[in-house]
Structure formats: structure tokens, C-alpha cells
Amino acid sequence: MDQDQFTFSENAGNVIKEEVAKGLNPGVIVLIVVVGLVVLFLGGNYALYIYARKTLPPKKKKPVSKKKLKKERLKQGVSAPGE
């Protein structure tokens, strides 16, 4: 019985060795890549927004219909022309 314990303890030393992780964990690499892409996307959108705001002309307002103009004038008490 003493012989069996000795062999087991010798083999146990070889079995329980833990390997030290070398380099970065693959999950961390994927996380860094995904976060980098999201930051790049948001930064690019913001840059395009600022560029477009500076270079594009302001939006044209929709023309007001004659019917609405007539209503507004009547509300203000000014008679519409031709009446």
C-alpha cells in the first residue's frame, strides 16, 4: 500500500500543473474589436453630421397654402383681398 501512494503522489504532481495564459484571452480581443468598431461608427457619424451642418444649405420651408393664409388674415382681423 505504501508503494501505491508513492506512485500516485509522483503522478499527481504532473497532472495538476496549471499552464500560465500567454497573451490575451480571445474573448477580450473580440470585445476590444467590437467596442472599437462601435466607437469608430459613432465618431464617423458625428463627424459627418458636423460636416453636413457646415456645408449644406438650410432646408427650404414648405410654401404656405392660400387657404391657410386666408385663415390667418381673418384671425388677425385683416380682410383678405378680393372680398
N, C-alpha and C positions, 0 to 999 in steps of 0.2 A: 504494500500500500504506500509505503514511503517512496518507492520508485515512481509510482504513477503520479503523485503530487509534484514531484520534482520535474517530470517531463511536462506536466500541464503548466506549471509556472514559467517554464522556459518558453513554451509556445505562446502563452498568454502575452508575454512581453512583445512578441512580434505581431500579434493580432490587433492589439489595442492602439497601435500607433496612429496618431491623427496627422493628416497632412496639412501643412500650413497653406492657406489660399494664396495663390500667386496672381497678381494683377487684380483687376476689378471684377466684381460679380457681373454676370451677363444681364441680370435684371437692372442693375444700376446703369449700365451702358444704355439699355433700351430707354430707361427713364430720362437720362440726360438727352438722348437724341430726340425723344418726343417733346420734352419741355423746350428744347432748343428750337424745334420746328414751330411750335406754338408761339413762342416769343418772336421768332422771325416773321411769322404770318401777321401777328398783331402789329408789330413795328412797321412792316411794309404797308399795311392798310392805313395806319396813321400817317405815314409819310405821303402816301398817295392822296389822302384826304386833305392834308395841308397844301400839297402842290396844286390840287384841283381848286381849292378855295382861293388860292392866289391867282391862278391863271385863267380860270373860266369866268365868263361874264355872268352877272347876276341873272336870275331867272326872270323871264318876262311875266308880267301879271296877266291874268286872263282878262279879256275885254268884258266890261260890264254890259249886260243886255239893256236895250232901250226900255224894256218893261221895268227893270229894276231902277233905272234912272228916273223914270216917271214916278214910281212909288216913293223914292227918296225925296224928290222935289215936292210931292204932295204932302209928305210928312213934315217937311220944313215950312210949308205954307206958301211956297213959290209955285205959281201956276205954270203948268207945262206949256211950251209954245204951241200955238195952233189950237188952243182950246178956248 
